Amino acid sequence: MAPIDLEAVSDDDLVAPFLELGLAQDKADQEVSQRKKNRAILARFDVEAELKRRPDDQRRLLRPLYDHSNVQVQLHAASATLALFPEEARRKIEEIASWHFPSTGLEAGMLIWTLDKKIFVPT
């Protein structure tokens, strides 16, 4: 994915790169390419931070991705919206963890653990 000027993009138009970066991370997992995976993760964090920075915390626009066909995208949307929809997001993350998908299930399980231990506190 080509870099975009995050500040110049509308709120709604930031959902697409968030989604694309989740798919890119999933593909990198399948290809066992840590470099590509790291790049996708860091870029996704930038998109998430830009949504959070905007008036009324526009991460709420990611909520519909809880039902996306790709589990990695679902997990990213739920983790990004934990501060906004704590119970619903946690339920989604627990559901994903229960599926025991190799990488995504582990990531979801670790996220639940860090929440329970208060290592990660959503903001």
C-alpha positions as CSV (number, residue, x, y, z in Angstrom):
1,M,0.0,0.0,0.0
2,A,1.3,3.4,-1.0
3,P,1.8,6.0,1.8
4,I,-1.1,8.5,2.2
5,D,-1.4,11.9,3.8
6,L,-3.5,10.8,6.8
7,E,-4.4,14.4,7.8
8,A,-5.7,15.1,4.3
9,V,-8.1,12.2,4.2
10,S,-11.7,12.3,5.4
11,D,-12.8,10.3,8.5
12,D,-14.7,7.7,6.4
13,D,-11.8,7.4,3.9
14,L,-9.4,6.3,6.7
15,V,-11.4,3.1,7.2
16,A,-10.2,1.7,3.9
17,P,-6.5,1.9,4.6
18,F,-7.1,0.4,8.1
19,L,-8.8,-2.5,6.4
20,E,-6.1,-2.9,3.7
21,L,-3.4,-2.9,6.3
22,G,-5.2,-5.6,8.3
23,L,-5.4,-7.7,5.1
24,A,-1.7,-6.9,4.4
25,Q,-0.7,-8.1,7.9
26,D,-2.7,-11.3,7.4
27,K,-1.0,-11.9,4.0
28,A,2.4,-11.3,5.6
29,D,1.6,-13.8,8.3
30,Q,0.8,-16.4,5.6
31,E,4.0,-15.6,3.8
32,V,6.0,-15.6,7.0
33,S,7.4,-12.2,6.3
34,Q,8.0,-10.4,9.5
35,R,9.3,-7.3,7.7
36,K,6.0,-6.9,5.8
37,K,4.0,-7.6,8.9
38,N,5.8,-5.0,11.0
39,R,5.4,-2.4,8.2
40,A,1.6,-3.1,8.1
41,I,1.3,-3.0,11.9
42,L,3.1,0.3,12.2
43,A,1.1,1.9,9.4
44,R,-2.2,0.6,10.9
45,F,-1.2,2.2,14.2
46,D,-0.7,5.5,12.4
47,V,-4.2,5.3,10.9
48,E,-5.7,4.4,14.2
49,A,-3.9,7.3,15.9
50,E,-5.2,9.7,13.3
51,L,-8.8,8.5,13.8
52,K,-8.4,8.9,17.6
53,R,-7.0,12.4,17.2
54,R,-10.0,13.6,15.3
55,P,-12.9,15.3,17.0
56,D,-15.2,12.8,18.7
57,D,-12.7,10.0,18.3
58,Q,-13.5,8.6,14.9
59,R,-12.2,5.1,15.7
60,R,-15.9,4.4,16.1
61,L,-16.0,4.2,12.3
62,L,-14.1,0.9,12.7
63,R,-17.0,-0.8,14.5
64,P,-18.6,-2.3,11.4
65,L,-15.3,-4.2,10.7
66,Y,-16.2,-6.5,13.7
67,D,-18.2,-8.4,11.1
68,H,-15.6,-8.4,8.3
69,S,-14.8,-11.8,6.6
70,N,-11.2,-11.6,7.6
71,V,-10.5,-12.5,11.3
72,Q,-7.3,-10.3,11.5
73,V,-9.4,-7.3,10.4
74,Q,-12.0,-8.1,13.0
75,L,-9.4,-8.3,15.8
76,H,-7.8,-5.0,14.7
77,A,-11.1,-3.3,14.7
78,A,-12.0,-4.7,18.1
79,S,-8.7,-3.8,19.7
80,A,-8.8,-0.3,18.2
81,T,-12.2,0.4,19.7
82,L,-11.7,-1.1,23.1
83,A,-11.8,2.3,24.7
84,L,-15.1,3.2,22.9
85,F,-17.0,-0.1,23.1
86,P,-15.2,-1.9,26.0
87,E,-17.7,-4.8,26.5
88,E,-18.6,-5.4,22.9
89,A,-14.9,-5.2,21.7
90,R,-13.8,-7.5,24.5
91,R,-16.5,-10.1,23.5
92,K,-15.3,-10.0,20.0
93,I,-11.7,-10.5,21.0
94,E,-12.7,-13.4,23.3
95,E,-14.6,-14.9,20.5
96,I,-11.6,-14.7,18.2
97,A,-9.4,-16.2,20.8
98,S,-11.8,-19.1,21.2
99,W,-11.4,-20.0,17.5
100,H,-7.7,-20.8,18.1
101,F,-6.5,-19.6,14.7
102,P,-2.7,-19.9,14.7
103,S,-1.5,-16.3,14.8
104,T,-4.7,-14.3,15.2
105,G,-6.0,-16.5,18.0
106,L,-2.8,-16.2,19.9
107,E,-2.8,-12.4,19.4
108,A,-6.4,-12.2,20.7
109,G,-5.5,-14.4,23.7
110,M,-2.5,-12.3,24.6
111,L,-4.6,-9.1,24.3
112,I,-7.2,-10.5,26.8
113,W,-4.3,-11.5,29.1
114,T,-2.8,-8.0,29.0
115,L,-6.2,-6.4,29.6
116,D,-6.9,-8.7,32.6
117,K,-3.4,-8.0,34.1
118,K,-3.9,-4.3,33.4
119,I,-0.7,-4.3,31.4
120,F,-2.7,-2.7,28.6
121,V,-5.3,-0.1,29.4
122,P,-7.3,1.2,26.4
123,T,-7.4,4.9,25.8
